[in-house]
Amino acid sequence: MLKITVQVDGMMCGMCEAHVNDAVRKAFPVKKVTSSHSKGQTVILTENDIDEGALSAAINATGYAVNAVSKEPYEKKGLFHR
């Protein structure tokens, strides 16, 4: 599993977050996507890597600007995880 954090400029409210989330869901097969206008970022959990150019293009097409993309392995924390 991969965690992709995208710095997104221009989100001002919950509807902005929903627009970015919908754009990502429509363009890529993701497990989970959440956006925060206060943090200015979108976090994506996915099984497969996503091309940064395609991801930026999908978000930029909604009218918001992608500043940076970072990727790191993600391990789900289970109930009994130590």
PyMOL commands that place a pseudoatom at each C-alpha (Angstrom):
pseudoatom trace, name=CA, resn=MET, resi=1, chain=A, elem=C, hetatm=0, pos=[0.000, 0.000, 0.000]
pseudoatom trace, name=CA, resn=LEU, resi=2, chain=A, elem=C, hetatm=0, pos=[1.226, 3.488, -0.848]
pseudoatom trace, name=CA, resn=LYS, resi=3, chain=A, elem=C, hetatm=0, pos=[0.446, 6.819, 0.804]
pseudoatom trace, name=CA, resn=ILE, resi=4, chain=A, elem=C, hetatm=0, pos=[0.637, 9.805, -1.538]
pseudoatom trace, name=CA, resn=THR, resi=5, chain=A, elem=C, hetatm=0, pos=[0.488, 13.297, -0.044]
pseudoatom trace, name=CA, resn=VAL, resi=6, chain=A, elem=C, hetatm=0, pos=[-0.243, 16.127, -2.468]
pseudoatom trace, name=CA, resn=GLN, resi=7, chain=A, elem=C, hetatm=0, pos=[0.168, 19.795, -1.543]
pseudoatom trace, name=CA, resn=VAL, resi=8, chain=A, elem=C, hetatm=0, pos=[-2.795, 21.545, -3.187]
pseudoatom trace, name=CA, resn=ASP, resi=9, chain=A, elem=C, hetatm=0, pos=[-3.187, 25.316, -3.479]
pseudoatom trace, name=CA, resn=GLY, resi=10, chain=A, elem=C, hetatm=0, pos=[-6.568, 27.026, -3.760]
pseudoatom trace, name=CA, resn=MET, resi=11, chain=A, elem=C, hetatm=0, pos=[-8.895, 24.890, -1.618]
pseudoatom trace, name=CA, resn=MET, resi=12, chain=A, elem=C, hetatm=0, pos=[-11.001, 27.195, 0.559]
pseudoatom trace, name=CA, resn=CYS, resi=13, chain=A, elem=C, hetatm=0, pos=[-13.834, 25.026, 1.927]
pseudoatom trace, name=CA, resn=GLY, resi=14, chain=A, elem=C, hetatm=0, pos=[-15.381, 21.586, 2.201]
pseudoatom trace, name=CA, resn=MET, resi=15, chain=A, elem=C, hetatm=0, pos=[-16.782, 21.769, -1.331]
pseudoatom trace, name=CA, resn=CYS, resi=16, chain=A, elem=C, hetatm=0, pos=[-13.279, 22.404, -2.663]
pseudoatom trace, name=CA, resn=GLU, resi=17, chain=A, elem=C, hetatm=0, pos=[-12.107, 19.280, -0.839]
pseudoatom trace, name=CA, resn=ALA, resi=18, chain=A, elem=C, hetatm=0, pos=[-14.987, 17.293, -2.378]
pseudoatom trace, name=CA, resn=HIS, resi=19, chain=A, elem=C, hetatm=0, pos=[-14.103, 18.507, -5.901]
pseudoatom trace, name=CA, resn=VAL, resi=20, chain=A, elem=C, hetatm=0, pos=[-10.487, 17.382, -5.518]
pseudoatom trace, name=CA, resn=ASN, resi=21, chain=A, elem=C, hetatm=0, pos=[-11.513, 14.035, -3.966]
pseudoatom trace, name=CA, resn=ASP, resi=22, chain=A, elem=C, hetatm=0, pos=[-13.984, 13.354, -6.787]
pseudoatom trace, name=CA, resn=ALA, resi=23, chain=A, elem=C, hetatm=0, pos=[-11.405, 14.211, -9.453]
pseudoatom trace, name=CA, resn=VAL, resi=24, chain=A, elem=C, hetatm=0, pos=[-8.899, 11.780, -7.933]
pseudoatom trace, name=CA, resn=ARG, resi=25, chain=A, elem=C, hetatm=0, pos=[-11.503, 9.006, -7.529]
pseudoatom trace, name=CA, resn=LYS, resi=26, chain=A, elem=C, hetatm=0, pos=[-12.660, 9.375, -11.145]
pseudoatom trace, name=CA, resn=ALA, resi=27, chain=A, elem=C, hetatm=0, pos=[-9.130, 9.333, -12.565]
pseudoatom trace, name=CA, resn=PHE, resi=28, chain=A, elem=C, hetatm=0, pos=[-7.503, 6.576, -10.474]
pseudoatom trace, name=CA, resn=PRO, resi=29, chain=A, elem=C, hetatm=0, pos=[-8.430, 3.341, -8.637]
pseudoatom trace, name=CA, resn=VAL, resi=30, chain=A, elem=C, hetatm=0, pos=[-7.700, 4.474, -5.064]
pseudoatom trace, name=CA, resn=LYS, resi=31, chain=A, elem=C, hetatm=0, pos=[-8.555, 2.886, -1.717]
pseudoatom trace, name=CA, resn=LYS, resi=32, chain=A, elem=C, hetatm=0, pos=[-9.115, 6.199, 0.076]
pseudoatom trace, name=CA, resn=VAL, resi=33, chain=A, elem=C, hetatm=0, pos=[-8.721, 9.906, -0.610]
pseudoatom trace, name=CA, resn=THR, resi=34, chain=A, elem=C, hetatm=0, pos=[-9.123, 12.733, 1.890]
pseudoatom trace, name=CA, resn=SER, resi=35, chain=A, elem=C, hetatm=0, pos=[-8.461, 16.443, 1.464]
pseudoatom trace, name=CA, resn=SER, resi=36, chain=A, elem=C, hetatm=0, pos=[-8.007, 19.239, 3.969]
pseudoatom trace, name=CA, resn=HIS, resi=37, chain=A, elem=C, hetatm=0, pos=[-8.364, 22.866, 2.896]
pseudoatom trace, name=CA, resn=SER, resi=38, chain=A, elem=C, hetatm=0, pos=[-6.887, 24.044, 6.208]
pseudoatom trace, name=CA, resn=LYS, resi=39, chain=A, elem=C, hetatm=0, pos=[-3.727, 21.952, 5.674]
pseudoatom trace, name=CA, resn=GLY, resi=40, chain=A, elem=C, hetatm=0, pos=[-3.757, 22.523, 1.917]
pseudoatom trace, name=CA, resn=GLN, resi=41, chain=A, elem=C, hetatm=0, pos=[-3.231, 18.869, 1.170]
pseudoatom trace, name=CA, resn=THR, resi=42, chain=A, elem=C, hetatm=0, pos=[-4.797, 15.724, -0.210]
pseudoatom trace, name=CA, resn=VAL, resi=43, chain=A, elem=C, hetatm=0, pos=[-3.822, 12.271, 1.087]
pseudoatom trace, name=CA, resn=ILE, resi=44, chain=A, elem=C, hetatm=0, pos=[-4.356, 9.251, -1.152]
pseudoatom trace, name=CA, resn=LEU, resi=45, chain=A, elem=C, hetatm=0, pos=[-4.087, 5.582, -0.170]
pseudoatom trace, name=CA, resn=THR, resi=46, chain=A, elem=C, hetatm=0, pos=[-3.626, 3.237, -3.115]
pseudoatom trace, name=CA, resn=GLU, resi=47, chain=A, elem=C, hetatm=0, pos=[-2.473, -0.290, -3.901]
pseudoatom trace, name=CA, resn=ASN, resi=48, chain=A, elem=C, hetatm=0, pos=[-0.629, 0.785, -7.065]
pseudoatom trace, name=CA, resn=ASP, resi=49, chain=A, elem=C, hetatm=0, pos=[1.646, 3.727, -7.767]
pseudoatom trace, name=CA, resn=ILE, resi=50, chain=A, elem=C, hetatm=0, pos=[0.080, 6.727, -9.506]
pseudoatom trace, name=CA, resn=ASP, resi=51, chain=A, elem=C, hetatm=0, pos=[1.990, 8.759, -12.093]
pseudoatom trace, name=CA, resn=GLU, resi=52, chain=A, elem=C, hetatm=0, pos=[2.714, 12.195, -10.614]
pseudoatom trace, name=CA, resn=GLY, resi=53, chain=A, elem=C, hetatm=0, pos=[2.122, 13.984, -13.922]
pseudoatom trace, name=CA, resn=ALA, resi=54, chain=A, elem=C, hetatm=0, pos=[-1.281, 12.366, -14.414]
pseudoatom trace, name=CA, resn=LEU, resi=55, chain=A, elem=C, hetatm=0, pos=[-2.218, 13.061, -10.788]
pseudoatom trace, name=CA, resn=SER, resi=56, chain=A, elem=C, hetatm=0, pos=[-1.198, 16.722, -11.083]
pseudoatom trace, name=CA, resn=ALA, resi=57, chain=A, elem=C, hetatm=0, pos=[-3.126, 17.044, -14.356]
pseudoatom trace, name=CA, resn=ALA, resi=58, chain=A, elem=C, hetatm=0, pos=[-6.302, 15.550, -12.815]
pseudoatom trace, name=CA, resn=ILE, resi=59, chain=A, elem=C, hetatm=0, pos=[-6.200, 17.948, -9.845]
pseudoatom trace, name=CA, resn=ASN, resi=60, chain=A, elem=C, hetatm=0, pos=[-5.108, 20.984, -11.896]
pseudoatom trace, name=CA, resn=ALA, resi=61, chain=A, elem=C, hetatm=0, pos=[-8.067, 20.380, -14.236]
pseudoatom trace, name=CA, resn=THR, resi=62, chain=A, elem=C, hetatm=0, pos=[-10.413, 21.121, -11.304]
pseudoatom trace, name=CA, resn=GLY, resi=63, chain=A, elem=C, hetatm=0, pos=[-8.914, 24.619, -10.971]
pseudoatom trace, name=CA, resn=TYR, resi=64, chain=A, elem=C, hetatm=0, pos=[-6.596, 23.945, -8.032]
pseudoatom trace, name=CA, resn=ALA, resi=65, chain=A, elem=C, hetatm=0, pos=[-2.799, 23.950, -8.225]
pseudoatom trace, name=CA, resn=VAL, resi=66, chain=A, elem=C, hetatm=0, pos=[-0.545, 21.058, -7.221]
pseudoatom trace, name=CA, resn=ASN, resi=67, chain=A, elem=C, hetatm=0, pos=[2.644, 22.301, -5.515]
pseudoatom trace, name=CA, resn=ALA, resi=68, chain=A, elem=C, hetatm=0, pos=[4.338, 19.069, -4.433]
pseudoatom trace, name=CA, resn=VAL, resi=69, chain=A, elem=C, hetatm=0, pos=[3.787, 15.319, -4.355]
pseudoatom trace, name=CA, resn=SER, resi=70, chain=A, elem=C, hetatm=0, pos=[5.404, 12.967, -1.847]
pseudoatom trace, name=CA, resn=LYS, resi=71, chain=A, elem=C, hetatm=0, pos=[5.097, 9.191, -1.638]
pseudoatom trace, name=CA, resn=GLU, resi=72, chain=A, elem=C, hetatm=0, pos=[5.787, 6.774, 1.195]
pseudoatom trace, name=CA, resn=PRO, resi=73, chain=A, elem=C, hetatm=0, pos=[4.927, 3.160, 2.017]
pseudoatom trace, name=CA, resn=TYR, resi=74, chain=A, elem=C, hetatm=0, pos=[1.761, 2.838, 4.078]
pseudoatom trace, name=CA, resn=GLU, resi=75, chain=A, elem=C, hetatm=0, pos=[1.052, 0.091, 6.568]
pseudoatom trace, name=CA, resn=LYS, resi=76, chain=A, elem=C, hetatm=0, pos=[-2.462, -0.129, 7.920]
pseudoatom trace, name=CA, resn=LYS, resi=77, chain=A, elem=C, hetatm=0, pos=[-2.521, 0.013, 11.683]
pseudoatom trace, name=CA, resn=GLY, resi=78, chain=A, elem=C, hetatm=0, pos=[-4.717, -2.821, 12.911]
pseudoatom trace, name=CA, resn=LEU, resi=79, chain=A, elem=C, hetatm=0, pos=[-6.478, -3.081, 16.239]
pseudoatom trace, name=CA, resn=PHE, resi=80, chain=A, elem=C, hetatm=0, pos=[-3.748, -5.275, 17.692]
pseudoatom trace, name=CA, resn=HIS, resi=81, chain=A, elem=C, hetatm=0, pos=[-0.792, -3.705, 15.875]
pseudoatom trace, name=CA, resn=ARG, resi=82, chain=A, elem=C, hetatm=0, pos=[2.279, -3.111, 18.064]
for i in range(1, 82): cmd.bond("trace and resi %d" % i, "trace and resi %d" % (i + 1))
show_as sticks, trace
zoom trace
